[in-house]
Amino acid sequence: MSTPVRTSVVDGIAIVVIDNPPVNSLGSAVRSGLRDAFAALAGREDVRAVVLEGTGRCFSAGAEISEFGKEPPAGTPTLPETIAAIEALDIPVIAAIHGFALGGGLEVTLGAHYRIALPNAKLGLTEVDLGIIPGAGGTQRLPRLIGVEAAANMIAGGERIDARRGAEIGLIDRLADPDAADDPALAFARELIGSGPRRTSERSDMLPDADTVEALMENIGIAVAKRTRGRTAPMRALDAVGNAARLPFADGMAAERKIFVELRDGPEAAALRYLFKAERDAAKIADAPEGFRVPDIERAGVIGLGTMGQDIALVLARAGIEVTAIEPDAARLEAGLEAMRSGLAERVERGRMTQDAMDAELARISGATELAALDDVDLVIEAAIEDMAVKKDIFAALDGICPAHAILSTNTSSLSIDDIAAATQRPDKVAGAHFFAPAQVMKLLEIVRGEKTSPEAAATLMALAKRIGKNGAAVGNGPGFVGNRMYHRYTWQAYFLLQEGAEPAEVDAAMQEFGFPLGCLAVGDISGLDVAWRVRQGQMASGDIDPARPYPVVADRICEKGWFGRKTKRGWYRYDSGKPTPDPDVSALIMEVSAELGIERRRIAPDEIRERCLFALINEGARLLGNGVAYKPSDIDVIWRYGYGFPDWKGGPMFMAREMGREKVLETLECLRVAHGVWFEPAPAIVDSANDALFG
C-alpha cells in the first residue's frame, strides 16, 4: 500500500505529493501525512521552496465524506490545522493544480502561498451542494484573494470556474503551459526562491472597509436568496464570507467553524448526504452477474420523431452514438429532422454550443421511413404514440428485424412492459427507457424492468444512462411505474384542493414555497393536460381506478373545454402574453364543479396544501415499495429529485418519512383519512411494524 503523502527533494525544492486514489480525498491519513511532511520541512536548511501536488487525475476533490460527523483518530489534525501548518512554512509553498481542486482540496491550495494550474483545471468551493460551508478557512482566505463579491459567488453559489477564470480574478498566480519541456511548477518554484512566504491569512487589500461591507453583503444576499429558494447553507455561507471583512482572521475562522458544525449536523446536510449516496446506489443493478461486461452501444434506433423522439435522438447523438430515426410518414420525418436542425442552430446562435459540435451531432443522425433500417442496431428506443396496439405491432416487427443481441426499449410512461414484451420472442431484452420531458434537460432515466427483463439488459440501460448524462433508477413494471404513479396521486390531491376551495395559484405557490421549482398545476400546463387526461381515461377503462372512490372531476372538465395548457394558450392559467396569469373562467369552472359535487368551498391554508400533497406522495411511495414496483426508498427519492424537481435539501418524500418515523407518518395519514377520505388509507408498508423497507 502506497504512502498517502510522500516527499522528495530536487535541487533544493521539496515536492510533496498527495497520493490517495482515486481523487486524493483528505482523510485522516492524508491530513496527518501533510502535517508531518511540512513539520519535517520546517527544519531543513537545504530546502528553499516547496511544490505541493496531487497524483492521478486531480489535485484533490476535498474532504472524505465518510468521515463527516465522526471523531478523527487520536492525534489526527483537523483540516484547518493541516492547512495552517502548510501556510506557516517560512519558505514559498506553491500548489500545483491539475484536473480539479474542489472543496477542502481548494482550501489546501489557499493555504499555500502561490498557485499554478493547468488552464483547464476546475476550481470550486462546492460545500453548499452538501448543505454545509467550507470549514477549513475557505470563507476567510478566498475573499482575501479575490474580494468578497467574487468569493460569495463561488462559495454561496457553489460555482466552479476554470483556471483561466481563476487567473483573471487573482485566485491563480500563473497558468501552466501543458506543453512546456520543463516542469512548470518547479520552474515557478525556482523563480520564487528567496522571496519568502506570502500568507493569504495576512492579506487585507482585497477586503471592503467596515463602512461598505454591510451594504455590499445585503445586495449580494438578495441575489443569492432568489437563486437558492430558501436553502439554509448558501445564506450562512454569506454570513461567513462577510466575516472576512468584519472580523480579524482568527475570529473569522472560529465563526466559520461554528457555522460549519451547525450545518454539518443539521437536517439540510443530512438530506444532501443521503441523496449523494442514493444516486450512486440507484445506479447499481443488484442482480447483475458478477463480472458482467456491459456491451457498447454504438448504433441505436429511435422510433417516432415527435418532440420526445427528437430530444432522445439528440441526447444519444451527443454521447457519440449513431442514431437512425424512424418516422413512417416522410413529411413528418423531414419535419422532425428540420426541428432538430433548427433547435441546434438556435443553441449555436445563443453561444450554447459550437457550430462544429452541432455539425458532429447532426452527422450522427439519419432518418428512415421503414423499420427495416434498424437491422444493425444495438438498441431501439420506441417513442411512438401511447397506444398499446401500436406498440405491440412495432415490437413484433422489430423482433424480426433487429439483431439478436439488440435491446428493445420503450419510452412509454404508463403502459405495461410485460404486455409489450409478449409481442416478441426476446422478452428478456425488452425494457422501459422512460425519459422525462424535455429529455435534453431532465436528468432522470427510469429503467423499467418487466417480469422477464434480464439483469444484463437492465445493467446495459443503466450504463447508457450514465453515458448520456442521466441519473438512472431501475423500477418494476406497474401502471405509471414509480414516478408517474406517485405524481398522479400528488396531482389528484391538488385537484381535490381546487374542488374544496383553493385557487390554482394558491396550490402552486404553496408547493413552490416548499421548494419545488414549479407547482404541479403549472407543470401540467407545460406538459399538456390532455396527456394525464388520456391516462385517467385508460385507467378508468382498465379498472385501475375504482369508481367508488373520489375522482378529480375538475381535471376532466378543464380538458373537455379544450384547455390543455400552454399549447392551447389556456390551461389552469392563461398564456396570452406567454406568461401564466390567473384565469377567471377557470375559477368559475372550478366553482361550478364544487357546486355540482355539493362541496361547500372554504379557505385552505398553505400548510394543508403541502401536507396533503406530500403525504399523498409518501403513502403511494410506500405502497409501491410494498408491492415491489419500487425497489428501494432511496430509488424513489432519486426519481423525485431528478424527474420532478423535489428540493434536494429536503432529501425526498421517502427520506422525509423516515426522518419523521413510522408513528408520526401513520398518525398523520389517519388524520388525513378521517378528514379527506380513502385516498389516505395508510399503505401496508406503513402500517406493518414488521416491514422495515421504509423505516428500517
TILUM-235368 format. One line per 4 residues: for each residue x, y, z of C-alpha. Coordinates in pm, whole numbers, plus 50000, padded with zeros to 5 digits. Example, Ala and Ser with C-alpha at 12.3 -4.5 7.8 and 13.67 -1.06 7.14 Angstrom:
BEGIN
51230 49550 50780  51367 49894 50714
This chain:
BEGIN
50000 50000 50000  50146 50339 49899  50206 50619 50147  49925 50877 50109
50174 51166 50132  50535 51145 50021  50819 51395 49990  51122 51418 49764
51378 51695 49709  51512 51811 49371  51776 52088 49360  51661 52245 49684
51291 52220 49604  51075 51980 49803  50795 51807 49616  50513 51699 49848
50272 51462 49677  49920 51363 49786  49868 51007 49667  49527 50886 49782
49340 50748 49480  49101 50786 49318  49052 51158 49394  49308 51234 49667
49042 51290 49933  49169 51448 50252  49103 51169 50501  49279 51139 50836
49586 50961 50692  49637 51234 50431  49597 51513 50685  49846 51350 50920
50085 51294 50631  50069 51659 50525  50121 51784 50879  50422 51559 50928
50570 51645 50588  50555 52020 50648  50679 51985 51005  50984 51799 50871
51045 52061 50602  51040 52344 50855  51377 52233 50992  51558 52165 50663
51810 52425 50553  51863 52252 50217  51502 52313 50112  51428 52660 49974
51078 52614 49824  50801 52356 49821  50573 52231 49544  50252 52064 49668
50070 51846 49414  49837 51550 49374  49876 51232 49175  49634 51079 48926
49362 51283 48766  49331 51571 49011  49489 51776 49288  49216 51685 49539
48838 51650 49545  48827 51757 49909  48716 51604 50235  48645 51236 50290
48266 51236 50313  48257 50905 50503  48433 51082 50792  48171 51358 50827
48038 51381 51180  48290 51127 51314  48563 51193 51566  48904 51166 51396
49153 50913 51534  49354 51041 51832  49639 51263 51726  49495 51331 51380
49491 51700 51282  49180 51868 51154  49189 52009 50804  49215 52370 50935
49515 52265 51146  49673 52092 50847  49630 52398 50626  49767 52624 50900
50082 52408 50909  50124 52450 50532  50074 52826 50546  50312 52867 50842
50618 52748 50649  50879 53024 50608  50971 52937 50250  50747 52968 49944
50486 52694 49906  50340 52653 49556  50025 52448 49496  50038 52284 49152
49681 52217 49037  49566 51983 48762  49229 51819 48698  49033 51977 48977
49072 52122 49324  48733 52121 49495  48610 52186 49847  48879 52109 50100
49117 52048 49811  49091 52412 49705  49115 52520 50069  49451 52341 50087
49572 52544 49788  49457 52863 49964  49691 52773 50249  49978 52760 50001
50150 53089 49923  50116 53064 49544  49904 52867 49296  49990 52745 48948
49734 52550 48743  49679 52394 48405  49439 52617 48208  49156 52361 48204
49177 52276 48576  48846 52319 48762  48829 52506 49092  48543 52536 49339
48426 52552 49698  48117 52340 49642  48028 52256 50001  47684 52419 49973
47594 52127 49743  47616 51911 50057  47434 52159 50280  47745 52295 50452
48003 52570 50403  48380 52548 50368  48509 52462 50714  48886 52494 50673
48932 52863 50606  48778 52889 50260  48536 53163 50363  48821 53363 50516
49109 53315 50273  48922 53330 49941  48777 53681 49999  49128 53798 50088
49250 53676 49750  48968 53768 49510  48737 54004 49700  48411 53950 49883
48174 53956 49584  48367 53706 49372  48417 53483 49677  48045 53496 49757
47960 53377 49404  48196 53082 49437  48106 52985 49792  47735 53066 49831
47661 52961 49472  47883 52653 49469  48026 52793 49146  48302 52602 48966
48543 52800 48750  48831 52702 48529  49187 52810 48597  49176 53074 48323
48896 53248 48508  49085 53190 48833  49383 53375 48690  49164 53668 48586
49027 53718 48938  49351 53658 49127  49298 53306 49255  49564 53155 49026
49906 53322 49011  50023 53151 48694  49876 52933 48420  50098 52637 48336
50190 52555 47978  50089 52190 47936  50344 52151 47655  50639 52302 47844
50958 52093 47836  51041 52183 48196  50800 52114 48485  50609 52447 48511
50562 52415 48889  50932 52352 48951  51023 52641 48721  50785 52869 48914
50931 52749 49245  51285 52827 49128  51175 53184 49049  51034 53224 49398
51339 53102 49592  51443 53372 49833  51116 53565 49811  50976 53432 50138
50618 53326 50215  50308 53520 50108  50038 53419 50354  49681 53475 50241
49559 53499 50601  49767 53815 50647  49623 53997 50346  49350 54262 50363
49396 54464 50042  49103 54294 49866  48857 54338 50154  48599 54622 50173
48611 54854 50473  48367 54829 50762  48153 55115 50626  48071 54940 50298
48072 54568 50377  47718 54553 50517  47556 54725 50220  47757 54505 49984
47658 54185 50164  47292 54289 50171  47288 54334 49792  47466 54003 49736
47226 53835 49978  46918 53943 49780  47054 53778 49466  47163 53461 49647
46828 53423 49828  46645 53448 49494  46863 53179 49337  46861 52934 49627
46489 52944 49721  46506 52919 50098  46808 52692 50142  47000 52749 50462
47362 52680 50365  47404 52949 50095  47283 53226 50325  47502 53109 50612
47793 53096 50368  47735 53465 50300  47749 53536 50673  48087 53365 50689
48224 53543 50381  48117 53877 50524  48304 53794 50843  48631 53806 50646
48581 54182 50629  48417 54222 50969  48650 54021 51192  49019 53952 51244
49131 53633 51069  49135 53415 51383  48789 53529 51487  48655 53477 51134
48797 53123 51137  48625 53048 51468  48294 53182 51337  48332 52979 51016
48393 52659 51211  48089 52721 51429  47863 52767 51126  48019 52463 50957
47949 52235 51253  47592 52362 51294  47517 52296 50927  47704 51964 50916
47487 51832 51197  47165 51985 51060  46879 51841 50850  46978 52004 50521
47323 51846 50518  47181 51510 50625  46936 51517 50333  47202 51611 50079
47449 51349 50202  47170 51092 50181  47092 51190 49820  47461 51182 49729
47470 50815 49832  47122 50741 49695  47224 50847 49344  47514 50604 49346
47308 50321 49493  47033 50373 49236  47285 50324 48955  47358 49965 49063
47169 49664 48928  47183 49436 49230  47133 49108 49045  47369 49178 48754
47606 48881 48717  47945 48930 48878  48198 49026 48616  47934 49114 48356
48084 49347 48097  47831 49597 47967  47832 49589 47586  47899 49909 47395
47603 50082 47235  47735 50206 46902  47418 50227 46693  47063 50298 46809
46721 50343 46659  46461 50595 46777  46105 50534 46662  45885 50842 46645
46011 51194 46576  45772 51393 46786  45921 51630 47042  46025 51348 47276
46174 51135 46998  46372 51434 46869  46515 51500 47213  46607 51134 47269
46783 51118 46931  46984 51430 47012  47079 51305 47358  47209 50979 47210
47396 51152 46928  47554 51395 47172  47703 51093 47351  47864 50968 47031
47600 50710 46933  47495 50672 46569  47116 50716 46552  46862 50609 46292
46535 50794 46345  46219 50626 46213  45901 50808 46118  45666 50621 45877
45541 50941 45715  45811 51106 45501  45678 51457 45563  45675 51405 45940
46024 51258 45922  46161 51563 45743  45973 51794 45982  46130 51617 46279
46480 51634 46131  46433 52001 46048  46310 52074 46401  46632 51921 46536
46845 52126 46297  46661 52445 46392  46686 52376 46763  47061 52319 46745
47110 52626 46524  46937 52834 46789  47176 52695 47051  47469 52795 46833
47327 53146 46790  47296 53182 47166  47651 53061 47221  47543 52741 47398
47726 52514 47156  47975 52549 46873  47898 52506 46505  48143 52213 46496
47955 52042 46781  47624 52097 46603  47757 51955 46276  47901 51650 46455
47574 51586 46636  47362 51607 46324  47607 51390 46130  47530 51104 46369
47153 51119 46299  46995 50977 45986  46629 50927 45905  46423 50647 45750
46059 50561 45698  46094 50183 45733  46174 49978 46044  46397 49764 45820
46661 50037 45856  46717 49912 46212  46870 49580 46110  47213 49661 46258
47137 49850 46580  47238 49761 46935  46941 49940 47093  46597 50069 46998
46407 50333 47193  46044 50348 47081  45875 50686 47132  45560 50641 46924
45202 50724 47024  45092 50598 47367  44874 50319 47230  44926 49955 47327
44814 49810 46994  45054 50036 46804  45342 49947 47033  45277 49573 47008
45282 49595 46628  45610 49787 46638  45782 49546 46877  45663 49239 46689
45815 49384 46373  46138 49485 46549  46179 49133 46682  46217 49004 46328
46441 49288 46209  46688 49381 46485  46997 49170 46566  46951 48905 46834
47164 49100 47084  46970 49425 47045  46776 49564 47340  46425 49678 47252
46305 49954 47484  46002 50176 47504  45965 50531 47631  45609 50462 47749
45518 50647 48066  45248 50406 48182  45182 50105 47958  45275 49752 48067
45626 49641 47971  45517 49279 48004  45235 49322 47752  45473 49489 47507
45742 49224 47561  45488 48948 47492  45477 49062 47130  45839 48948 47087
46044 48631 47117  46302 48811 47331  46119 48937 47644  46449 48921 47833
46575 49205 47612  46265 49425 47640  46253 49704 47897  46127 50055 47954
46358 50351 47896  46136 50625 48032  46280 50970 47962  46128 51278 48120
46033 51582 47917  46219 51776 47797  46461 51486 47754  46755 51710 47666
46720 51884 48001  46571 51645 48256  46831 51428 48426  46623 51117 48506
46604 50792 48312  46357 50549 48469  46462 50198 48363  46158 49972 48382
46210 49601 48425  45939 49366 48310  45889 49024 48463  46135 48871 48214
46376 49163 48159  46724 49024 48219  46967 49180 48468  47211 49218 48177
46961 49426 47978  46887 49643 48282  47259 49690 48350  47319 49789 47988
47049 50055 48005  47189 50177 48336  47531 50217 48176  47365 50403 47889
47207 50641 48139  47549 50733 48274  47693 50772 47925  47423 51018 47817
47446 51218 48140  47133 51092 48313  47067 50965 48663  46933 50614 48615
46691 50441 48851  46556 50090 48798  46191 50016 48880  45945 49733 48834
45650 49712 48600  45318 49860 48712  45072 50129 48600  45265 50456 48584
45575 50273 48715  45709 50474 49014  45746 50839 48918  45419 50895 48736
45222 50667 48966  45319 50887 49259  45278 51203 49054  44918 51113 48977
44841 51084 49349  45013 51418 49412  44824 51598 49137  44496 51438 49235
44525 51595 49578  44591 51928 49407  44269 51880 49207  44072 51786 49520
44207 52101 49689  44075 52307 49396  43734 52146 49430  43730 52222 49803
43821 52589 49781  44177 52661 49666  44274 52856 49356  44540 52718 49116
44790 52989 49206  44746 52914 49578  44822 52545 49531  45128 52612 49316
45259 52886 49546  45238 52657 49849  45447 52390 49676  45698 52641 49541
45739 52773 49893  45825 52416 49995  46100 52416 49733  45962 52281 49404
46069 52499 49109  45705 52496 48990  45376 52381 49132  45218 52073 48974
44938 52270 48804  45185 52491 48618  45386 52180 48530  45070 52018 48393
45016 52318 48167  45370 52277 48031  45346 51903 47965  44986 51918 47838
44679 51844 48048  44545 51611 47780  44831 51368 47846  44719 51298 48203
44355 51304 48088  44422 51016 47847  44598 50827 48127  44297 50869 48356
44063 50755 48082  44277 50447 48023  44293 50370 48394  43917 50404 48422
43864 50170 48126  44109 49912 48265  43958 49920 48613  44272 50065 48771
44058 50350 48904  43787 50247 49149  43471 50442 49052  43355 50427 49413
43646 50644 49524  43653 51024 49495  43760 51133 49146  43913 51468 49034
43620 51578 48820  43762 51927 48772  44068 51793 48588  43848 51626 48328
43619 51927 48291  43903 52163 48204  44018 51920 47934  43665 51886 47799
43685 52261 47734  43991 52202 47517  44213 52390 47762  44523 52172 47755
44783 52420 47882  45048 52627 47709  44998 52464 47369  44637 52590 47360
44726 52912 47550  44481 52809 47820  44505 52555 48098  44497 52615 48469
44634 52957 48369  44604 53181 48063  44907 53237 47839  44801 53528 47620
45125 53711 47698  45334 53394 47712  45345 53408 48092  45092 53232 48317
44819 53457 48456  44513 53360 48664  44207 53287 48451  43864 53398 48584
43700 53141 48357  43895 52862 48524  43794 52991 48867  43430 52992 48754
43461 52636 48618  43614 52515 48945  43329 52671 49145  43075 52507 48915
43230 52167 48981  43230 52232 49357  42861 52316 49347  42785 52012 49132
42962 51787 49384  42784 51951 49678  43111 52083 49826  43096 52398 50036
43411 52586 49941  43643 52706 50216  43971 52888 50260  44260 52639 50254
44588 52729 50423  44925 52666 50252  45023 52422 50529  44725 52200 50449
44806 52210 50079  45163 52099 50145  45066 51831 50394  44809 51668 50168
45026 51676 49856  45338 51548 50033  45163 51273 50227  44995 51157 49907
45349 51108 49773  45472 50934 50086  45176 50699 50104  45191 50597 49736
45569 50555 49756  45524 50318 50050  45259 50129 49855  45498 50084 49562
45770 49959 49796  45524 49711 49941  45423 49567 49605  45777 49557 49467
45740 49813 49188  45988 50034 49372  46299 49850 49487  46438 50089 49750
46313 50405 49923  46625 50586 49805  46543 50498 49442  46212 50678 49482
46386 50985 49615  46632 50990 49323  46337 50965 49083  46161 51255 49251
46473 51468 49269  46569 51434 48903  46232 51371 48739  46006 51612 48927
46227 51873 49092  46178 51767 49454  46406 52001 49652  46733 51819 49712
46784 51979 50052  46466 51801 50169  46605 51461 50061  46289 51324 49903
45945 51204 50016  46076 50872 50149  46363 51039 50333  46114 51276 50494
45900 50981 50603  46199 50802 50755  46303 51115 50942  45951 51159 51080
45927 50795 51185  45651 50540 51143  45440 50664 51433  45423 51023 51308
45357 50922 50946  45084 50679 51046  44921 50931 51281  44917 51199 51010
44775 50964 50747  44500 50850 50982  44402 51214 51046  44405 51287 50673
44197 50975 50603  43931 51081 50851  43923 51436 50715  43971 51377 50343
43886 51021 50256  44011 50686 50140  44300 50807 49927  44489 50849 50255
44429 50493 50369  44779 50408 50501  44982 50175 50280  45054 49830 50429
45427 49906 50439  45350 50190 50681  45100 50000 50896  45303 49680 50928
45559 49736 51202  45745 49423 51090  45810 49582 50749  46129 49785 50769
46161 49866 50397  46086 50231 50466  46162 50292 50832  46441 50040 50895
